[in-house]
Amino acid sequence: MSKPLIEFCNGNMHHGTEQFMKQLEKNEQLKVVEYGCLGNCGECYLKPFALVNGLIVAADSVDDLTIRIRDTISIKQ
């Protein structure tokens, strides 16, 4: 089974996603990648988001994004 892929946009870090990304990077069961741009500028500007296995996961806050991503990849807290 392949590792879930979680991709973050460097331009989205102003929403506070960097700390969450760094937490995920510590999990060896995940592949976490940061790109300069993911090409979702409208989403990136408005709210925290990441691509999870190629699908946009967005939320109004980093806390909500954390929950949504963990639910999407079934990580237990």
ABEGO torsion letter per residue (X at the ends): XBBBBBBBBAAAAAAGAAAAAAAAAABAABBBBBBABAGBAAAAAABBBBBBGGBBBBBABAAAAAAAAAAAAGBBX
